[in-house]
Amino acid sequence: MNRRYFVWGMVGLVVSIGVLMVVNLLIGSVRIPMEEVCRILMGRGTNEIWTNIIFSSRLPQALTAIVAGAGLAVSGLQMQTVFRNPLAGPSVLGISNGAALGVAFVVLLSGRMGGVALSRLGYLGDAAMSVAAIIGALAVLLLILWISQKVKGNVTLLIIGVMIGYLANAIIGVLKFLSPEEDVKAFVVWGLGSFSRVSGDEMVLFIVLMCVLLPLAYLLVKPMNLMLLGDWYAANLGLNIRRCRMLVIFSAGTLVAIVTAYCGPIMFIGLAVPHLTRAIMRTSDHRILMPATALCGAMLALFCNLIARMPGFEGALPVNSVTALVGAPVVASVLFRRRQSEE
């Protein structure tokens, strides 16, 4: 790959993130002038309402979108590499479904068993949902890692992961049927995904966790490059295929678990961004793809968050609706172009 092209591509992504970050702070249901936003960020704001909007809503949403988008994009790249499947995404092994199952047990059973709906408990309820999502996702992740030690083929593991997802959805369906309407509504709202749930100390913890996990994921770029050669060539070069597959799945699954716990199941970013990044950077080298994918995921998440909060909408649109509208055409166009180039 041309080094100059790589540098300009990375600079373009960083600049795009900066521009979208500023636009996310400026645009919303309440218009705040640019100069006032600058004064607020420097601690010199004169309007308390505007200051509260920036620091309590728009800035946390933008920062959450950046780290969540980067985490989901890197996870999607890892899944597509380990399974060598262009349609593999962060939720392909049922980890997101495991998080949803954990939340379903807490949300849908709280009103029936405890007499008080979890949705009425405010921050305590949000914390309980986050913990339940982490437990559910990590439980499925550990199950997948155990299964990966028992089976050799990636296709078999992929099918098992899909079946685990279907099983989790079946249990969730039964819980919905048996639960009060208020709890079902709270669970459905959580399932729509949102970057606005994280604020204060939760946001700081979320960002710290992602800032630790993303650099650790970059340590796997060399074995991931070897995996592109195929199992036979990689094994001849000294790569332990089974251990490498387990490490990549663990890294991707942990990223998905943390993002899903804090933001809900965010769809299409992990599936679309790796394809978009390959088209932009024109390389398969994970030393380049990994940081570029993280930046591209952050950029796309900021853009989707901006569309969801555009003036004219009451409140905000579900993030999953926006990511699907943006991500589906991206995946379709990239795959279509790749098909044309192969012919």
QUIBELLIN-V462472 format. One record per backbone hydrogen bond with DSSP energy under -1.0 kcal/mol. NH is the residue of the N-H (numbers start at 0). CO is the residue of the C=O. E is the energy in kcal/mol with one decimal. If there is no record, write none. Layout:
{{NH/CO/E} {NH/CO/E}}
This chain:
{{5/1/-2.1} {6/2/-2.6} {7/3/-2.5} {8/4/-2.2} {9/5/-2.5} {10/6/-2.6} {11/7/-2.4} {12/8/-1.9} {13/9/-2.4} {14/10/-2.7} {15/11/-2.3} {16/12/-2.2} {17/13/-2.3} {18/14/-2.6} {19/15/-2.7} {20/16/-2.4} {21/17/-2.0} {22/18/-2.5} {23/19/-2.4} {24/20/-1.4} {25/21/-1.5} {26/22/-2.8} {31/25/-1.0} {36/32/-2.0} {37/33/-2.1} {38/34/-1.9} {39/35/-2.5} {40/36/-2.4} {41/37/-1.5} {42/39/-1.5} {43/38/-3.5} {50/46/-2.4} {51/47/-2.3} {52/48/-2.1} {53/49/-2.4} {54/50/-2.5} {55/51/-2.2} {56/52/-1.4} {57/52/-2.3} {58/53/-2.9} {60/56/-2.0} {61/57/-2.3} {62/58/-2.5} {63/59/-2.5} {64/60/-2.5} {65/61/-2.0} {66/62/-2.0} {67/63/-2.6} {68/64/-2.5} {69/65/-2.0} {70/66/-2.3} {71/67/-2.6} {72/68/-2.1} {73/69/-2.3} {74/70/-2.2} {75/71/-2.4} {76/72/-2.2} {77/73/-2.2} {78/74/-2.3} {79/75/-2.5} {80/76/-1.7} {81/77/-2.6} {82/78/-2.0} {87/84/-1.6} {91/88/-1.8} {93/90/-1.5} {97/93/-1.9} {98/94/-1.9} {99/95/-2.4} {100/96/-2.3} {101/97/-2.2} {102/98/-2.2} {103/99/-2.5} {104/100/-2.3} {105/101/-1.6} {106/102/-3.5} {107/103/-2.2} {112/108/-2.6} {113/109/-2.2} {119/116/-1.7} {120/117/-1.9} {123/120/-1.3} {125/121/-2.0} {126/122/-2.5} {127/123/-2.1} {128/124/-2.1} {129/125/-2.1} {130/126/-2.4} {131/127/-2.4} {132/128/-2.3} {133/129/-2.2} {134/130/-2.4} {135/131/-2.5} {136/132/-2.6} {137/133/-2.7} {138/134/-2.0} {139/135/-1.9} {140/136/-2.4} {141/137/-2.6} {142/138/-1.8} {143/139/-2.5} {144/140/-2.5} {145/141/-2.1} {146/142/-2.3} {147/143/-2.6} {149/146/-1.5} {150/146/-1.7} {156/152/-1.7} {157/153/-2.5} {158/154/-2.4} {159/155/-2.3} {160/156/-2.4} {161/157/-2.1} {162/158/-2.3} {163/159/-2.3} {164/160/-2.0} {165/161/-2.1} {166/162/-2.5} {167/163/-2.4} {168/164/-2.3} {169/165/-2.1} {170/166/-2.1} {171/167/-2.3} {172/168/-2.2} {173/169/-1.8} {174/170/-2.3} {175/171/-2.5} {176/172/-1.9} {177/173/-1.6} {183/179/-2.0} {184/180/-2.4} {185/181/-2.0} {186/182/-2.2} {187/183/-2.4} {188/184/-2.4} {189/185/-1.9} {190/186/-2.2} {192/189/-1.4} {193/262/-2.6} {201/198/-1.2} {203/199/-1.7} {204/200/-2.5} {205/201/-2.5} {206/202/-2.6} {207/203/-2.4} {208/204/-2.5} {209/205/-2.2} {210/206/-2.4} {211/207/-1.2} {212/208/-2.4} {213/209/-2.5} {215/211/-1.3} {216/212/-2.0} {217/213/-1.4} {219/216/-1.6} {220/217/-1.6} {223/219/-1.9} {224/220/-2.1} {225/221/-1.8} {226/222/-1.9} {228/225/-1.4} {229/226/-1.2} {233/229/-2.5} {234/230/-2.6} {235/231/-1.9} {236/232/-1.3} {237/234/-1.5} {238/233/-2.4} {240/238/-1.1} {243/239/-2.6} {244/240/-2.7} {245/241/-2.0} {246/242/-2.3} {247/243/-2.5} {248/244/-2.4} {249/245/-2.3} {250/246/-2.5} {251/247/-2.8} {252/248/-2.9} {253/249/-2.3} {254/250/-2.0} {255/251/-2.2} {256/252/-2.5} {257/253/-2.3} {258/254/-2.2} {259/255/-2.7} {260/256/-2.0} {261/257/-1.7} {262/258/-2.9} {263/259/-1.8} {271/267/-3.0} {272/268/-2.2} {275/271/-2.2} {276/272/-2.9} {277/273/-2.2} {278/274/-1.9} {279/275/-1.8} {280/276/-3.2} {281/277/-1.9} {287/284/-1.4} {288/284/-2.9} {289/285/-2.2} {291/287/-1.9} {292/288/-3.2} {293/289/-2.0} {294/290/-2.2} {295/291/-2.6} {296/292/-2.6} {297/293/-2.1} {298/294/-2.3} {299/295/-2.5} {300/296/-2.3} {301/297/-2.1} {302/298/-2.1} {303/299/-2.6} {304/300/-2.4} {305/301/-2.1} {306/302/-2.2} {307/303/-2.3} {308/304/-1.0} {309/306/-1.3} {312/309/-1.5} {316/307/-2.2} {318/192/-1.3} {319/191/-1.8} {321/317/-1.3} {322/318/-2.9} {323/319/-1.9} {324/320/-1.7} {325/321/-2.1} {326/322/-3.4} {327/323/-2.0} {329/325/-1.1} {330/326/-2.5} {331/327/-2.4} {332/328/-2.7} {333/329/-2.4} {334/330/-2.5} {335/331/-2.0} {336/332/-2.4} {337/333/-2.4} {338/334/-2.1} {339/335/-2.1} {340/336/-2.4} {341/337/-1.9} {342/338/-1.4}}
